[in-house]
Amino acid sequence: MISDDHEFLFRDADGAATIYNAETLRKTVVMPNTTFRQMNVHQYSISPDRKYILLSIDYKKMYRHSFLAKYRIFNISNEHVVPLLHDDSNAMLQFAQWGRGGSQLLSSPQTFYP
């Protein structure tokens, strides 16, 4: 669910990230399927302000419920992708997630390198 229990983010039949509003039955594509294919996206989530999508790529399983990944941020308005850590795009993080409002991001302070 994204907001108010009537919207959710999913991948449509074409593979694009799409917001579906169950009240209005409206679908809005927020990220094309080409981004998923080109970057081999493992997980994705939209920011609370709906301006960005957090992508985890280069997924490496560690333990039963944990993994390492590189993280990228997809800008919905211009479709540009940038690394979460601008100074080191190859850093592997255990955790990254949107905060409760706006475009805040939380991540683990520990980084790993392949």
N, C-alpha and C positions, 0 to 999 in steps of 0.2 A: 504494500500500500504506500502511496505517496502522500496523500492528504485527505482528511475528512472521510476516510473509509469508503470513498467512491471512485478513487483513481488508483491505477497501478501501472507499473512499468513492466513491459514484456517484450520478447522478440516476436515480431509478426511472421507471417508465412514467408516473406522475402528475406527474413533474417535481420531486419532493421530494429533498433531499439525504439519502442513506441509507447506513448502514454495513452491509456484507454480510460475514458470517463464513463462510468456505468450509468450515471444519471442522464447525460446528454447523448450517450452512445457515440461520442466523437473520439477519433483516433488521431494522434499527432506524432509523426515521426520525429525523433530527436537526434538519432545517430544512424547513418546509413549502414547497410550490411557490409559494404566494402571496408569500413574501419574494422569490423570484427574479423574479416578474412585477412586483411593485410597485417594486423597486429597479433593475431591468434589470441584473442581476449579470453581469459579464464573466468573472470567475474567483472561485473559492472554495477554501478549505482549512481543515481542522479543526486545532485546537490539539492538541499532544501529550497533554494531560490530558483532552481531549474535552469541555471546558467551553464553548468558543467556536468560532465560524467566522469567518474573515477573508474579507471580501467586497471585491472591487474593482468599482467602479461608475463611470459616466461616463468610460469608456475612450476615450482619444485616442491613436492610433498616432503615434509620432514617427519612428522609423527602421525598418529591416528587422526587428529583433528587440526593439525597445524601445517602451514606451508610458508615458503618464501616466494616472493614475487617482485618484479619490477612494477612500478606504478606510473601511469600516465594520466593526464587530465585532458579531456576532450572539451573544447569550447563549443557549445551548441550554436552560438550565433555566427561564428566564422568557420567552423569545422576544423580548426587547428588543434593539433595534439602536441602537448609539451610534457617533459618529464616532471614528476612530482618533486624530485630533488634536482633543481637546475644545475647545481655544481657537480653532480655525479649521476648521470642517467643510467649507469650500470648497477647502482646500489640495489641490493635485494632487501626488502623489508618483511618483517613478520606480520605487520598489521598497518592498515590505513583505512580510515573511515570518515565520512562526513560528520561534522558536528551537528548540533540541533538547529542552527539557524544560518541563513545566508550561505556563504561558501567556505565556512570554517572546515579545516581538515585536522584530524587527529592521526598520529602515526606512532609506531614504536620507535624509541630512540636508538635501538640497536639495529645496525645495518650489517649485512654480510656481503661478501664479494665472491663471485664464482671462481 
